[in-house]
Amino acid sequence: MHRLAGRLLLTVLALGAGCGRDDLSNYSLGAPTYPGNADCKQAYYKSRPIAGIFLKRFVKADGARVEGIACHDANIVVDIQTGRWREGKL
């Protein structure tokens, strides 16, 4: 019985960790670069460009919001549904 309880606990922890993980697989950086800054590339969500959003890299995602490093080296959070962004972290 003790062994079964241990396995059940490990299964629950593994499933919980999988659900809470950031999913950056829907996000990518494309070839177009920001004028005058070759390190900053067009951001894409599900293979479609996010209008006006250029990033150096992605940090983490939470559903339809993503945190990334902007061209001016600040962390920004982008809301994919509205296209708005603000400086800060998720």
N, C-alpha and C positions, 0 to 999 in steps of 0.2 A: 504494500500500500504506500509506503514511504517513497519508493522509486516512482510510482505512478504520479504522486503529487508533485515530485520534482520535475518530471517531464512535462506535466501540465503547466506548471509555473513557467518553465522555459519557453513553451509554445506561446503562452499568453504574452510574455515579454517580447518575444520575437515579432509577433503580429502587431503589437502596440508600437514597437520601434519602426516597423515598416510603414505604418499609417502616418506617423508623425514626421517622416523624413521629408526634406525639401525635394521637390521634383523639378530639377533644372532641365530635364530632357526635352521639354517643350520649347526651350529658349535656345537661341544661337546668335552668333555674331556673323554678319555677312561680309562680303568683299568691299562694299562701298565704305569709304572712310570720310571722316569729318574734315572739311577743308583746313589745311594747314596742320593737321594732327593725324598722322598715319597710324598711331597706336589706338585711335578711337574709331570703332566700326559701327555700322548700322545694326541695331538690335532687331531680332526677329522672334515672333511668337508663333509656333506651329507653322513655320516656313513662310510666314507673312510679315512684312516689315512693320515695325511699330513706328508710326509716323513721327518724325522729328527726334527720335531717341537714338543717340549714339553713345556707346559705352566702351570702356577699356576691358572690362570683364564683369561677369555675373558673380554675385556673392551667394545669394540664396533666394528661393522662391516660396511663396505661400499662396497657392491657388492662382488667382488672376493678378497677383501682385509680385513684383520681383525687385530685389535690391541689387544694385550694381555700382561699379565705380565709373563715374562720369568723366568726361574729357578734362574737366578742371580738377580731377583727383578727389572729389567729394563723393561720399556715399549718397545715392539717391534711391528713392522708392518710386516705382512706376506702376500705376494702376492700368492694366491692359484694357479694361473695359471702357474707361473714359479717356485714356491717353494722357492723363495728367501725371505730373511728377512733383516730388518735393524732396528737399534734402533731408536725410535722416536714415534710419535703419529699420528693418522689420523687427 
